[in-house]
């Protein structure tokens, strides 16, 4: 969707270079700078402009007429509250939103490194590298005078600074048929995140002037600082035999400032063995390359910042007294780092002079005693506690196939296909605990929780569901669905995912097409719920089973809202609903269409859909100019390209929703779609 009065300006500058100080020392550096400014970056999710257009919009409106929202010196709207109250009802005009409720963002960042490489001998060298990441963001936004909301203004800024110093001592030696590579090194990591901001309160004093100083009441201020430090020592050894057999081993110890004082380190290890068996096979036209590999690895996982002790939020003072806020989480001074372990087995095969390649990997990961958050009964006064506990497993396959079906002097076609599965299970939570819930949708919308239950697949979502008897939905005597709370709605994780990349070249013309897909998983569509609630959805229009418009009145019964299908008049309108009664007997009704869809608000199970999709993600078309042309204009090479991102959605359970772009993420749970801008 092309959004008016929304634009982005992006400037980038990069540098890369190195210099030989002498025959033994080399200094190199890579630096990238970005300056990006954005006006009216489109929001997604419920309450955004996209939600307004797709969920609540009145299709009969002439959008061009809405552009003139200033008339006679006043702000006017099509959706006035009442004949005597011209203020907007529920929504501002989309053009008022775009041209008056303006949002600005300015982002500057620098990412770079400088490295010193010193060679003691041909076999021994040391590398010292300083990596720097610095980013600063400034925001401001306003709710304009004349709109639905109280006029307001806010501004904020945050900056992120990370410094990583690494040092390595590397020794490489060929000892006859044995190759040896040994490395030892260290890391020093320092991170800081600081944010500050302010917002007006209960309105502004000067019309059409937006600033913190013109707040009607004392503005709200906030400021936060996060600092962490990390240290590491490591060593690795790689041995190769006849370029056929390779063994890689490593040891590492990490320290983090976020873990328990005096016990804030984690020791990890790993090893990988690979065997290129094709070197032992006589060369042939079928198998060009063959490799087997297996490995074991560990990685540390530390608590987040400030998880060891209570921290307090500083609020605006009250009656000249300091006001602090407390957390609903119980902190744990004994919180330590945990370990993720992984076993991997795989093979790489090449056929027909490597024109066709196959890469297959099986992986099995285990998380044990990682820092985690467990839910508590609210009657304790807290919602959760931080502990080192639990165990989860991750298992799956990753398969990649690549090849060149056609390749000659004029035309070539290169193709890559990948496929991956993941099975994640909850093995253990904590002593005496078999399940824990994390709520991320209010009861007002039907309630929704992510439940970790011992023995179940991770990612199970629970909420309100229509009761069923023998697979048929239950209707009560008032023609409403009977619902049950705290029911399984499915798992948001897909069964498998994949991608398909094709590159075509004809002479100097290239075409790249990237596709991706997903099979399985579930999501809850707030958009679908509200477009039917508001009467914009196709299920709310058309004719019913009697051949009458669904929006016509219901006839044949004592209630104007519903009637048993067997008693309905020949001219009855309404939506036809069938199921079983609470005794399991078949029953059907014609229900007033507005009433029916209005009563489905919060019925999550009926608006939960399979998350399978097939998408053409990117298309890129390029032309490389011949050397005969580039040489004349002083260029070594020149290529002109055009591209399209998120090009086509070829398949989805809901044709207007792309499950891969679900925007409402709660603690990394992509289960809710709230209003996409397609």
MIGU-713824 format. One record per residue (C-alpha): residue in one letter; x, y, z. Coordinates in steps of 0.02 Angstrom, whole numbers, padded with zeros to 5 digits, always signed. Layout:
BEGIN
AXYZ/...
end
This chain:
BEGIN
X+00000+00000+00000/X+00065+00173-00048/X+00040+00291+00100/X+00022+00478+00068/X+00136+00597+00163/X+00246+00452+00216/X+00424+00448+00156/X+00599+00395+00203/X+00767+00470+00159/X+00917+00358+00181/X+01100+00406+00159/X+01240+00279+00176/X+01428+00296+00173/X+01551+00154+00191/X+01740+00136+00196/X+01852-00015+00183/X+02040-00017+00174/X+02202-00088+00240/X+02384-00041+00245/X+02544-00141+00269/X+02644-00052+00404/X+02790-00168+00369/X+02818-00346+00312/X+02743-00415+00473/X+02604-00293+00521/X+02443-00251+00431/X+02307-00130+00489/X+02133-00143+00414/X+01968-00056+00444/X+01786-00065+00388/X+01665+00075+00431/X+01483+00099+00379/X+01381+00256+00420/X+01194+00276+00398/X+01084+00430+00414/X+00899+00391+00395/X+00748+00503+00420/X+00569+00441+00414/X+00404+00533+00416/X+00244+00439+00459/X+00316+00265+00465/X+00155+00162+00443/X+00092+00074+00599/X+00013-00097+00591/X-00101-00188+00711/X-00269-00147+00787/X-00298+00041+00804/X-00188+00085+00655/X-00238+00162+00490/X-00233-00011+00412/X-00356-00076+00540/X-00471+00072+00505/X-00471+00042+00317/X-00487-00148+00320/X-00593-00176+00476/X-00711-00028+00495/X-00714+00072+00335/X-00877+00127+00253/X-00858+00068+00074/X-00982+00195+00003/X-00873+00345+00049/X-00787+00450-00084/X-00607+00459-00023/X-00569+00613-00129/X-00700+00713-00034/X-00621+00664+00132/X-00460+00754+00083/X-00547+00920+00116/X-00556+00897+00305/X-00532+01084+00340/X-00689+01182+00301/X-00740+01353+00364/X-00591+01358+00480/X-00642+01197+00566/X-00592+01015+00560/X-00737+00912+00491/X-00765+00726+00482/X-00888+00608+00397/X-00917+00508+00555/X-00982+00640+00675/X-01035+00587+00850/X-01209+00661+00832/X-01300+00800+00737/X-01255+00921+00877/X-01080+00853+00910/X-00967+00864+00757/X-00818+00780+00840/X-00765+00615+00758/X-00836+00450+00817/X-00707+00312+00843/X-00590+00363+00700/X-00509+00518+00628/X-00514+00546+00441/X-00372+00448+00360/X-00306+00610+00283/X-00312+00698+00451/X-00212+00552+00521/X-00081+00566+00383/X-00063+00755+00373/X-00099+00812+00551/X-00052+00668+00669/X+00126+00671+00606/X+00265+00556+00669/X+00450+00584+00637/X+00600+00474+00664/X+00784+00513+00639/X+00911+00372+00650/X+01099+00385+00639/X+01215+00236+00658/X+01395+00189+00635/X+01460+00011+00627/X+01643-00023+00606/X+01801-00108+00659/X+01988-00087+00657/X+02104-00236+00659/X+02290-00257+00684/X+02367-00415+00614/X+02546-00457+00662/X+02639-00607+00591/X+02777-00673+00703/X+02817-00811+00577/X+02734-00889+00428/X+02645-01007+00549/X+02606-00892+00695/X+02507-00730+00695/X+02400-00626+00812/X+02246-00522+00771/X+02178-00384+00883/X+02009-00314+00832/X+01900-00175+00903/X+01718-00179+00845/X+01606-00029+00873/X+01418-00010+00852/X+01337+00156+00892/X+01158+00203+00855/X+01051+00352+00905/X+00866+00372+00870/X+00757+00526+00895/X+00567+00519+00886/X+00425+00642+00898/X+00239+00623+00871/X+00081+00721+00897/X-00107+00707+00910/X-00170+00860+00819/X-00302+00987+00871/X-00474+00951+00799/X-00459+00762+00802/X-00534+00623+00903/X-00399+00618+01036/X-00345+00752+01159/X-00207+00857+01076/X-00038+00796+01132/X+00146+00794+01091/X+00286+00675+01138/X+00469+00659+01098/X+00599+00530+01145/X+00774+00474+01103/X+00879+00323+01137/X+01055+00273+01096/X+01142+00106+01093/X+01330+00086+01111/X+01423-00080+01100/X+01610-00105+01105/X+01687-00276+01076/X+01874-00304+01091/X+01939-00472+01031/X+02113-00544+01023/X+02169-00705+00939/X+02332-00800+00929/X+02329-00915+00778/X+02451-01055+00736/X+02440-01152+00573/X+02558-01289+00517/X+02566-01426+00387/X+02648-01581+00460/X+02661-01698+00314/X+02488-01771+00285/X+02421-01685+00441/X+02362-01504+00447/X+02353-01416+00613/X+02267-01253+00662/X+02261-01193+00842/X+02181-01034+00908/X+02169-00954+01078/X+02088-00789+01115/X+01986-00673+01224/X+01836-00557+01212/X+01786-00402+01308/X+01608-00343+01277/X+01530-00183+01344/X+01352-00129+01306/X+01249+00023+01352/X+01071+00072+01308/X+01001+00238+01367/X+00830+00311+01330/X+00743+00470+01381/X+00580+00553+01334/X+00435+00664+01381/X+00252+00683+01336/X+00120+00814+01367/X-00021+00780+01488/X-00208+00818+01471/X-00190+00930+01320/X-00090+01077+01252/X-00112+01262+01289/X-00071+01340+01119/X-00177+01285+00971/X-00079+01206+00828/X+00085+01224+00921/X+00163+01062+00978/X+00294+01056+01114/X+00325+00985+01287/X+00327+01159+01363/X+00148+01193+01308/X+00077+01043+01404/X-00077+01090+01506/X-00015+00994+01657/X+00156+00940+01714/X+00227+00830+01575/X+00268+00647+01599/X+00454+00608+01589/X+00548+00446+01579/X+00729+00393+01576/X+00812+00223+01581/X+00990+00157+01571/X+01044-00022+01540/X+01226-00075+01555/X+01303-00248+01536/X+01479-00318+01526/X+01541-00484+01463/X+01708-00573+01458/X+01766-00733+01373/X+01918-00844+01350/X+01922-00979+01219/X+02031-01101+01126/X+02008-01213+00974/X+02106-01348+00885/X+02078-01411+00708/X+02165-01566+00639/X+02156-01625+00460/X+02217-01788+00384/X+02252-01797+00196/X+02116-01668+00168/X+01993-01809+00198/X+01964-01815+00386/X+01945-01660+00495/X+01921-01640+00682/X+01874-01472+00760/X+01870-01449+00949/X+01841-01296+01057/X+01832-01242+01238/X+01760-01079+01300/X+01720-00990+01463/X+01604-00840+01471/X+01570-00717+01611/X+01420-00599+01617/X+01378-00455+01732/X+01193-00504+01727/X+01216-00670+01821/X+01237-00710+02006/X+01380-00618+02089/X+01524-00739+02119/X+01446-00872+02006/X+01425-00781+01842/X+01523-00892+01722/X+01477-01034+01605/X+01599-01162+01533/X+01556-01237+01362/X+01638-01356+01240/X+01612-01428+01067/X+01681-01545+00935/X+01646-01581+00752/X+01708-01726+00645/X+01693-01722+00455/X+01741-01853+00325/X+01756-01813+00138/X+01732-01991+00076/X+01726-01942-00107/X+01915-01924-00101/X+01925-02113-00080/X+01812-02151-00227/X+01873-02158-00405/X+01820-02005-00501/X+01658-02031-00595/X+01522-01932-00682/X+01389-01972-00552/X+01456-01929-00378/X+01567-01775-00382/X+01578-01738-00196/X+01530-01827-00036/X+01548-01774+00145/X+01485-01839+00311/X+01487-01732+00467/X+01436-01743+00648/X+01456-01623+00791/X+01418-01577+00970/X+01411-01397+01030/X+01364-01296+01183/X+01320-01112+01199/X+01291-01004+01354/X+01127-00915+01393/X+01133-00781+01528/X+00992-00688+01618/X+00934-00521+01552/X+00994-00359+01633/X+00939-00319+01811/X+00856-00487+01844/X+00949-00517+02008/X+00868-00384+02116/X+00718-00269+02123/X+00724-00116+02013/X+00603+00030+02025/X+00525+00140+01894/X+00529+00325+01933/X+00362+00411+01903/X+00312+00594+01912/X+00314+00661+02089/X+00153+00678+02188/X+00134+00824+02308/X+00322+00854+02291/X+00358+00675+02346/X+00450+00545+02243/X+00342+00408+02167/X+00414+00239+02119/X+00336+00089+02034/X+00373-00092+02076/X+00381-00244+01964/X+00256-00387+01964/X+00401-00510+01942/X+00496-00587+02087/X+00681-00563+02055/X+00811-00694+02098/X+00984-00649+02162/X+01041-00830+02130/X+01000-00826+01945/X+01142-00901+01842/X+01183-00935+01662/X+01125-01094+01576/X+01181-01200+01429/X+01103-01246+01263/X+01171-01410+01193/X+01159-01466+01012/X+01199-01625+00917/X+01206-01615+00728/X+01225-01749+00594/X+01231-01714+00409/X+01293-01750+00236/X+01339-01648+00083/X+01330-01729-00090/X+01372-01664-00263/X+01319-01750-00424/X+01358-01733-00609/X+01512-01621-00589/X+01422-01530-00447/X+01280-01475-00560/X+01163-01547-00428/X+01198-01532-00241/X+01110-01602-00088/X+01136-01548+00094/X+01043-01642+00232/X+01057-01601+00418/X+00975-01675+00571/X+00986-01574+00732/X+00938-01602+00912/X+00951-01459+01037/X+00918-01459+01224/X+00896-01311+01341/X+00928-01354+01524/X+00910-01242+01676/X+00910-01083+01572/X+00855-00921+01656/X+00668-00922+01629/X+00508-00837+01688/X+00371-00943+01765/X+00195-00880+01796/X+00123-00867+01972/X-00052-00863+02043/X-00101-00677+02048/X-00159-00700+02229/X+00025-00706+02277/X+00038-00523+02230/X+00155-00563+02085/X+00128-00624+01907/X+00292-00718+01881/X+00459-00772+01954/X+00633-00786+01877/X+00720-00954+01904/X+00850-01071+01830/X+00739-01215+01785/X+00658-01317+01651/X+00709-01417+01499/X+00654-01402+01318/X+00703-01500+01164/X+00716-01448+00982/X+00727-01577+00844/X+00714-01566+00657/X+00785-01583+00482/X+00856-01455+00363/X+00868-01504+00179/X+00943-01401+00039/X+00946-01443-00147/X+01033-01336-00277/X+01072-01358-00459/X+01091-01287-00633/X+00959-01368-00744/X+01015-01265-00895/X+01183-01187-00926/X+01259-01132-01091/X+01341-00978-01166/X+01177-00885-01194/X+01063-00945-01055/X+01081-01014-00879/X+00959-01064-00744/X+01017-01090-00564/X+00895-01152-00433/X+00898-01178-00244/X+00767-01262-00136/X+00770-01277+00054/X+00655-01363+00177/X+00658-01368+00368/X+00557-01446+00509/X+00555-01409+00695/X+00480-01505+00840/X+00497-01412+01004/X+00438-01498+01164/X+00426-01453+01347/X+00518-01587+01446/X+00522-01507+01618/X+00470-01344+01702/X+00510-01339+01887/X+00494-01451+02038/X+00309-01489+02066/X+00255-01384+01915/X+00175-01465+01762/X+00116-01310+01667/X+00137-01122+01663/X+00036-00991+01569/X+00083-00825+01494/X-00064-00712+01456/X-00051-00598+01306/X-00231-00556+01263/X-00360-00483+01381/X-00518-00575+01431/X-00617-00439+01343/X-00561-00514+01177/X-00590-00691+01231/X-00430-00718+01330/X-00275-00797+01257/X-00128-00881+01341/X+00029-00971+01285/X+00041-01129+01389/X+00199-01227+01427/X+00143-01400+01480/X+00259-01545+01519/X+00254-01673+01380/X+00169-01558+01254/X+00237-01469+01103/X+00294-01292+01143/X+00187-01156+01064/X+00015-01218+01117/X-00111-01076+01127/X-00265-01083+01240/X-00420-00973+01241/X-00607-00967+01206/X-00672-01105+01093/X-00844-01157+01029/X-00902-01317+01114/X-00922-01467+01000/X-01012-01634+01013/X-00953-01766+00890/X-00870-01631+00785/X-01024-01522+00772/X-01037-01349+00852/X-01160-01329+00995/X-01298-01197+00986/X-01405-01145+01134/X-01591-01107+01127/X-01555-00923+01087/X-01459-00970+00929/X-01289-00927+01001/X-01135-01037+01005/X-01096-01117+01172/X-00915-01074+01212/X-00788-01143+01334/X-00639-01051+01404/X-00463-01117+01430/X-00471-01231+01276/X-00332-01279+01156/X-00336-01176+00996/X-00186-01258+00914/X-00001-01222+00896/X+00069-01068+00814/X+00230-01157+00759/X+00230-01221+00579/X+00256-01404+00534/X+00387-01354+00407/X+00452-01203+00311/X+00552-01180+00153/X+00606-01073+00008/X+00634-01084-00180/X+00759-00968-00265/X+00780-00960-00454/X+00906-00857-00551/X+00894-00841-00740/X+01022-00760-00854/X+01004-00725-01039/X+01154-00637-01114/X+01170-00479-01007/X+00995-00489-00933/X+00964-00570-00762/X+00803-00614-00671/X+00798-00673-00489/X+00637-00740-00411/X+00633-00786-00225/X+00487-00884-00154/X+00452-00947+00021/X+00318-01054+00101/X+00253-01124+00264/X+00142-01272+00304/X+00052-01284+00470/X+00036-01169+00618/X-00113-01063+00672/X-00151-00879+00697/X-00295-00774+00762/X-00356-00639+00641/X-00424-00485+00729/X-00455-00412+00556/X-00571-00555+00507/X-00665-00542+00672/X-00695-00356+00653/X-00737-00349+00467/X-00882-00468+00502/X-00927-00376+00663/X-00933-00211+00565/X-01022-00284+00414/X-00877-00267+00291/X-00844-00454+00274/X-00915-00554+00129/X-01002-00678+00249/X-01117-00535+00300/X-01189-00507+00125/X-01270-00610-00012/X-01418-00727-00005/X-01454-00861+00125/X-01513-01040+00095/X-01689-00977+00059/X-01626-00864-00079/X-01660-00705+00020/X-01535-00569+00065/X-01449-00610+00230/X-01476-00432+00291/X-01665-00441+00272/X-01768-00463+00431/X-01793-00636+00505/X-01974-00695+00489/X-02076-00842+00548/X-02039-00838+00733/X-02082-00742+00890/X-01910-00661+00901/X-01849-00532+00774/X-01672-00596+00802/X-01682-00781+00762/X-01797-00921+00710/X-01783-01110+00695/X-01744-01149+00514/X-01895-01266+00505/X-02011-01122+00556/X-01933-00984+00451/X-02044-00890+00331/X-02016-00908+00145/X-01960-00725+00139/X-01847-00737+00293/X-01680-00655+00292/X-01540-00690+00415/X-01384-00797+00415/X-01410-00986+00412/X-01322-01073+00557/X-01324-01258+00592/X-01253-01369+00729/X-01320-01471+00874/X-01412-01424+01032/X-01340-01456+01204/X-01409-01634+01198/X-01319-01671+01035/X-01473-01663+00921/X-01458-01577+00752/X-01526-01399+00750/X-01523-01251+00629/X-01574-01068+00640/X-01589-00913+00536/X-01510-00774+00640/X-01514-00586+00613/X-01348-00557+00524/X-01295-00406+00626/X-01337-00495+00788/X-01248-00654+00737/X-01082-00575+00693/X-01094-00454+00838/X-01104-00603+00957/X-00947-00680+00880/X-00839-00544+00958/X-00704-00632+01060/X-00744-00803+00986/X-00561-00840+00949/X-00581-01018+00885/X-00692-00965+00739/X-00565-00835+00685/X-00412-00945+00701/X-00339-00999+00535/X-00204-01110+00465/X-00044-01012+00440/X+00008-01102+00281/X+00057-00989+00137/X+00154-00977-00026/X+00230-00808-00071/X+00336-00733-00208/X+00445-00634-00089/X+00565-00541-00205/X+00585-00511-00392/X+00741-00429-00461/X+00776-00386-00642/X+00949-00326-00694/X+01049-00280-00847/X+01239-00281-00854/X+01309-00159-00981/X+01441-00229-01101/X+01623-00187-01069/X+01628-00097-01236/X+01508+00033-01162/X+01574+00043-00983/X+01754+00071-01038/X+01701+00222-01141/X+01624+00307-00988/X+01765+00262-00869/X+01680+00120-00772/X+01750-00052-00742/X+01575-00126-00735/X+01397-00059-00730/X+01234-00147-00688/X+01059-00073-00682/X+00930-00165-00575/X+00751-00147-00520/X+00667-00250-00385/X+00501-00284-00300/X+00488-00342-00118/X+00340-00443-00052/X+00281-00459-00232/X+00137-00584-00229/X+00043-00689-00103/X-00002-00843-00205/X-00090-00940-00068/X-00156-00908+00107/X-00304-00969+00210/X-00362-00787+00207/X-00322-00708+00038/X-00299-00535+00114/X-00182-00589+00255/X+00000-00642+00238/X+00041-00755+00388/X+00228-00722+00366/X+00198-00538+00401/X+00097-00556+00560/X+00138-00395+00651/X+00071-00417+00827/X+00211-00508+00917/X+00199-00540+01104/X+00360-00606+01182/X+00410-00683+01015/X+00238-00765+00993/X+00171-00729+00819/X-00010-00783+00842/X-00113-00625+00818/X-00143-00524+00660/X-00217-00354+00697/X-00225-00252+00538/X-00102-00274+00395/X-00058-00144+00265/X-00061-00247+00105/
end
